[in-house]
Amino acid sequence: MRSNALNTVTWRKSSYSNSDGGACIEVSDDFVAVVPVRDSKDVRGPVIAFAAGGWASFVAAVKCGELGA
């Protein structure tokens, strides 16, 4: 993924992020094959792009409580 492809995407805060400025991530739904993820506190920082299927599996595991801390 080219970094200039991220210049015009729409970001949304994850519903699993808290509102008190703690662990917050933003994701973009603008791509079919990948899901870009960034730290909402560092919007100019690095972006990690996950394969859409892998991201979907991760979110499903979080929802089921399968990723314990």
Summary of the structure (lengths in Angstrom):
residues: 69
radius of gyration: 12.4
end to end distance: 30.6
largest distance: 35.4
contacts: 141
relative contact order: 0.17
helix: 25%
strand: 26%
